[in-house]
């Protein structure tokens, strides 16, 4: 019989306690189960791992402790809570560098190895599949392989000899992943990169398999270069898998969407056909290269890159459409997905989602398609009469069953009109919901469907934003902004004498959160030092702020040395 998850953890921790001098000699190990005892193939294991979640910025933190990047210490209760959210697997990124001794042994601190084993064991005991890896080591020392091939391979091998020994008899629900987002600095190009990564992956497989026990058949996860989904990188990994010729190998890539949309730059504020096509092309390539040929795939990280700055970098409705379609298409292509969460999504102290609507969309996408709308915002001007507004629905094969405002059902015909995929909110309804209300969200309507998640529509009372003159410095300049209910979508910057200003000068539209950032409660738009680092001294820069209502506001900057003067208007 396969040893239980809890008995493995107890035995592993006892063995590590011996190394730490905290216990006497370990008893003789229980004979390992016969290989393949569970009967699950790598493909069946990967399918059972869907959906997955990353314990990010924790054991992969490069500081002295797992809390050094701001997350709380991992507890079993946190992992239990993740399981209760519907996740079936957890990826545990681990950075080993700062916990290793010098060559030639590169000994991992037994206390750190015990901690990783403990966290993995808790997750297994909670019924989760687990994936443990070598994470930020990729850019700390593995990337040096072109100039130090033997030294890097020696350290990589020594690292995995210790990891493999620690997990030798762990249940088969634990997977090992070779290295996170591998790359090589100073290589001669694609051919050398492919050869070096193959050497690493082949060494990883050999070390783990030779360690025996359940490691002899455990599913092992191999990444493409950079965890990229470009066809050239997929082909390189496919060739490597063919050479290694092991039936329990799994391919992994990462996916953060079409880059301009993912970080909100170059005016890509919406989940449009370009963004959708990028996703479908990516998942098609991965499926056709691996899944269709019998190699299971784990999308080991997915999300939006802009989340590293703020979860508001991409507008709420647009991000919901992105995640709904990602979950839908991943199901179609039989890809297991693992949400990257560095603490910005699931509050590990309060054990709740910081954005419940986002999690609702995510979790629904694991099983069914949901309808979405062309927008989740309807702007109603504070001055003048309200006008009817239409939201175009992507019905995804379902139908509208109700439109609610809180506990109240809106009435078709008088409150709204539904014609095919067009939901029109009447002028009277919008006036009733916004009259006398302060600027901002006056009401949230929930459009409900026969299947899938509802689509929330925020009814917003607004007036044209007002910008004011200001003086500041290139160390950070604040544009005074009375938003009056409106929301900032993006910003353009051009020189008065021609040409694009600021970072990413191939586009006039700057990166949200990197070049500029709105502060709604503080009533200001901050232009960052990075923005001014990429502008000319003595220049005049004309800014255009684009708001989600459709309004635009002009603003002029004049720079002299480190002094900046801002003037509202063109």
Long-range contacts (C-beta under 8 A, 24 or more apart in sequence): 1-33, 1-37, 2-33, 2-37, 2-38, 2-171, 2-172, 2-214, 3-30, 3-32, 3-33, 3-169, 3-171, 4-171, 5-121, 5-124, 5-125, 5-171, 5-173, 6-121, 6-125, 8-121, 8-124, 8-169, 8-170, 8-171, 9-117, 9-118, 9-121, 9-122, 9-124, 9-125, 11-169, 12-117, 12-121, 12-166, 12-167, 12-169, 12-170, 13-114, 13-117, 13-118, 13-121, 16-110, 16-113, 16-114, 16-117, 16-166, 17-114, 19-110, 20-110, 20-111, 20-114, 29-169, 30-169, 32-168, 32-169, 32-212, 32-213, 32-214, 33-214, 35-214, 35-216, 35-217, 36-217, 37-172, 38-172, 40-172, 41-247, 41-248, 42-219, 42-247, 42-248, 42-249, 42-250, 42-296, 43-294, 43-296, 45-129, 45-172, 45-173, 45-175, 45-219, 45-296, 46-219, 46-250, 46-296, 46-297, 46-298, 46-336, 47-296, 47-334, 47-336, 48-88, 48-129, 49-88, 49-89, 49-129, 49-131, 49-298, 49-336, 49-338, 50-88, 50-89, 50-336, 50-337, 50-366, 51-86, 51-87, 51-88, 51-89, 51-336, 51-337, 51-338, 51-339, 51-362, 51-363, 51-366, 52-87, 52-88, 52-89, 52-90, 52-91, 52-129, 52-131, 52-298, 52-336, 52-337, 52-338, 52-339, 53-82, 53-85, 53-87, 53-89, 53-90, 53-91, 53-338, 53-339, 53-341, 53-346, 54-90, 54-91, 54-93, 54-300, 54-301, 54-338, 54-339, 54-340, 54-341, 54-342, 55-90, 55-91, 55-92, 55-93, 55-119, 55-341, 56-93, 56-340, 56-341, 56-342, 56-343, 57-342, 57-343, 58-93, 59-92, 59-93, 59-94, 59-95, 59-115, 59-116, 59-119, 60-93, 60-94, 60-95, 60-135, 60-136, 60-180, 61-95, 62-95, 62-97, 62-98, 62-136, 62-140, 63-98, 64-98, 66-115, 69-342, 70-343, 71-342, 71-343, 71-348, 72-348, 72-349, 74-119, 74-122, 74-348, 76-122, 76-125, 76-126, 77-351, 78-348, 78-351, 79-119, 79-122, 79-123, 79-126, 79-128, 80-126, 81-346, 81-351, 82-128, 82-346, 83-126, 83-127, 83-128, 85-346, 85-353, 85-359, 85-363, 86-363, 86-366, 87-128, 88-128, 88-129, 89-128, 89-129, 89-130, 89-131, 89-336, 89-338, 90-123, 90-128, 90-129, 90-130, 90-131, 91-130, 91-131, 91-133, 91-177, 91-300, 91-301, 91-338, 92-116, 92-119, 92-120, 92-123, 92-130, 92-131, 92-132, 92-133, 93-133, 93-135, 93-136, 93-180, 94-132, 94-133, 94-134, 94-135, 95-134, 95-135, 95-136, 95-137, 95-140, 96-134, 96-137, 96-159, 97-136, 97-137, 97-140, 97-141, 100-155, 100-159, 103-151, 103-154, 103-155, 104-154, 104-158, 105-158, 106-154, 106-155, 106-158, 106-159, 107-162, 108-159, 108-162, 108-163, 113-162, 113-163, 113-166, 116-166, 117-166, 117-167, 120-167, 120-170, 120-174, 121-170, 124-170, 124-171, 124-173, 124-174, 128-173, 129-173, 129-174, 129-175, 130-173, 130-174, 130-175, 131-174, 131-175, 131-176, 131-177, 131-221, 131-298, 131-300, 131-338, 132-163, 132-167, 132-174, 132-175, 132-176, 132-177, 133-176, 133-177, 133-178, 133-179, 133-180, 133-221, 134-159, 134-160, 134-163, 134-177, 134-178, 134-179, 134-180, 135-179, 135-180, 136-180, 137-179, 138-179, 138-180, 138-181, 138-182, 138-183, 139-183, 142-179, 142-182, 142-200, 143-182, 143-183, 143-184, 143-185, 144-185, 145-184, 145-196, 145-200, 146-184, 146-185, 146-186, 146-187, 146-188, 146-192, 146-196, 147-186, 149-196, 149-199, 153-199, 153-200, 153-203, 156-200, 156-203, 156-204, 157-203, 157-207, 160-203, 160-204, 160-207, 160-208, 161-207, 161-211, 164-207, 164-208, 164-211, 164-215, 165-211, 167-215, 167-218, 168-211, 168-212, 168-213, 168-214, 168-215, 169-213, 169-214, 170-214, 170-218, 171-214, 172-214, 172-217, 172-218, 172-219, 174-218, 175-218, 175-219, 175-220, 175-221, 175-250, 176-204, 176-208, 176-218, 176-220, 176-221, 177-220, 177-221, 177-222, 177-223, 177-252, 177-300, 178-204, 178-205, 178-220, 178-221, 178-222, 178-223, 179-204, 179-223, 180-223, 180-227, 180-300, 181-223, 181-226, 181-227, 181-254, 182-223, 182-225, 182-226, 182-227, 183-225, 183-226, 190-232, 190-236, 193-225, 193-236, 194-225, 194-236, 194-239, 194-240, 197-225, 197-236, 197-237, 197-240, 198-236, 198-239, 198-240, 198-243, 201-240, 201-244, 202-240, 202-243, 202-244, 205-244, 205-246, 205-249, 209-246, 217-248, 218-248, 219-248, 219-249, 219-250, 220-246, 220-248, 220-249, 220-250, 221-249, 221-250, 221-251, 221-252, 221-298, 221-300, 222-249, 222-250, 222-251, 222-252, 223-251, 223-252, 223-253, 223-300, 224-251, 224-252, 224-253, 227-252, 227-253, 227-254, 227-300, 227-301, 228-253, 228-254, 229-253, 229-254, 229-255, 229-282, 229-285, 229-286, 231-285, 231-289, 234-285, 234-286, 234-289, 234-290, 235-289, 238-289, 238-290, 238-293, 238-295, 241-295, 249-295, 250-295, 250-296, 250-297, 250-298, 251-286, 251-289, 251-290, 251-295, 251-296, 251-297, 251-298, 252-297, 252-298, 252-299, 252-300, 253-286, 253-297, 253-299, 253-300, 254-299, 254-300, 254-301, 254-302, 254-340, 255-279, 255-282, 255-283, 255-299, 255-301, 255-302, 255-326, 256-301, 256-302, 256-303, 256-304, 256-305, 257-304, 257-305, 257-322, 257-326, 259-305, 261-304, 261-314, 261-318, 261-322, 262-304, 262-305, 262-306, 262-314, 263-304, 263-305, 263-306, 263-313, 263-511, 263-512, 263-513, 263-514, 264-306, 264-313, 264-314, 264-490, 264-511, 264-512, 264-513, 265-504, 265-507, 265-509, 265-510, 265-511, 265-512, 265-514, 266-504, 266-506, 266-507, 266-509, 267-490, 267-507, 267-509, 269-314, 269-315, 269-318, 269-489, 269-490, 269-546, 270-315, 270-318, 271-318, 271-319, 271-321, 271-322, 271-325, 275-322, 276-325, 279-322, 279-325, 279-326, 279-329, 280-329, 283-329, 283-330, 283-332, 283-333, 283-335, 284-333, 286-333, 286-335, 287-333, 287-334, 287-335, 291-333, 291-334, 291-335, 296-336, 297-334, 297-335, 297-336, 298-335, 298-336, 298-337, 298-338, 299-330, 299-335, 299-336, 299-337, 299-338, 300-338, 301-338, 301-340, 302-326, 302-337, 302-338, 302-339, 302-340, 303-339, 303-340, 303-341, 306-512, 306-513, 307-344, 308-342, 309-512, 309-513, 309-514, 309-517, 310-513, 310-517, 311-344, 311-345, 311-354, 311-355, 311-358, 313-512, 313-513, 314-512, 315-377, 315-487, 315-489, 315-548, 316-357, 316-358, 316-376, 317-372, 317-373, 317-375, 317-376, 317-377, 319-358, 320-357, 320-358, 320-361, 320-372, 320-376, 321-372, 321-394, 323-358, 323-361, 323-362, 323-365, 324-361, 324-364, 324-365, 324-369, 324-370, 324-372, 324-453, 326-365, 327-362, 327-364, 327-365, 327-366, 328-365, 328-369, 328-370, 328-396, 331-365, 331-366, 331-367, 357-456, 360-453, 361-453, 364-452, 364-453, 368-451, 368-452, 369-396, 369-397, 369-398, 369-451, 369-452, 370-396, 370-398, 370-449, 370-451, 370-452, 370-453, 370-455, 371-395, 371-396, 371-398, 371-400, 371-447, 371-449, 371-452, 371-455, 372-396, 372-455, 373-423, 373-447, 373-455, 373-457, 375-457, 376-455, 376-456, 376-457, 376-458, 377-457, 377-458, 377-460, 377-487, 377-548, 378-425, 378-430, 378-457, 378-458, 378-459, 378-460, 379-460, 379-462, 379-485, 379-486, 379-548, 379-549, 379-550, 380-430, 380-431, 380-433, 380-434, 380-442, 380-459, 380-460, 380-461, 380-462, 381-461, 381-462, 381-463, 382-434, 382-439, 382-461, 382-462, 382-463, 382-484, 382-485, 383-463, 385-427, 385-431, 386-427, 386-428, 386-430, 386-431, 386-434, 387-427, 387-430, 388-424, 388-425, 388-426, 388-427, 388-430, 389-424, 389-425, 389-430, 390-422, 390-423, 390-424, 390-425, 391-422, 391-423, 391-424, 391-425, 391-447, 391-457, 392-421, 392-422, 392-423, 393-421, 393-422, 393-423, 393-447, 393-455, 394-421, 395-421, 395-449, 396-452, 397-451, 398-449, 398-450, 398-451, 398-452, 399-449, 399-450, 400-447, 400-448, 400-449, 401-448, 401-449, 401-450, 402-447, 402-448, 403-445, 403-446, 403-447, 403-448, 404-445, 404-446, 404-448, 405-433, 405-443, 405-444, 405-445, 405-446, 410-445, 423-447, 425-457, 425-459, 430-459, 433-459, 434-459, 434-461, 437-461, 438-485, 439-463, 439-483, 439-484, 439-485, 440-485, 460-485, 460-486, 460-487, 460-549, 461-485, 462-486, 462-549, 464-551, 464-553, 465-545, 465-547, 465-551, 465-553, 466-568, 467-525, 467-545, 467-553, 467-555, 467-568, 468-568, 469-565, 469-566, 469-567, 469-568, 470-565, 470-566, 471-563, 471-564, 471-565, 471-566, 472-563, 472-564, 472-566, 473-562, 473-563, 473-564, 474-529, 474-532, 474-533, 474-559, 474-562, 474-563, 474-564, 475-529, 475-562, 476-526, 476-527, 476-528, 476-529, 477-526, 477-527, 477-532, 477-557, 477-564, 477-566, 478-524, 478-525, 478-526, 478-527, 479-524, 479-525, 479-526, 479-527, 479-543, 479-555, 479-566, 480-523, 480-524, 481-518, 481-523, 481-524, 481-525, 482-523, 483-518, 483-520, 483-523, 486-547, 486-548, 486-549, 486-551, 487-518, 487-520, 487-547, 487-548, 487-549, 488-518, 488-525, 488-545, 488-546, 488-547, 488-548, 489-546, 489-547, 489-548, 490-546, 491-515, 491-516, 491-525, 491-543, 491-544, 491-545, 491-546, 492-543, 492-544, 492-546, 493-531, 493-535, 493-541, 493-542, 493-543, 494-541, 494-542, 495-536, 495-539, 495-540, 495-541, 495-542, 496-539, 496-540, 496-541, 496-542, 496-556, 497-539, 497-540, 501-534, 501-535, 501-536, 501-539, 501-541, 502-531, 502-534, 502-535, 502-541, 503-530, 503-531, 503-533, 503-534, 505-534, 527-557, 532-559, 532-564, 535-559, 537-561, 542-570
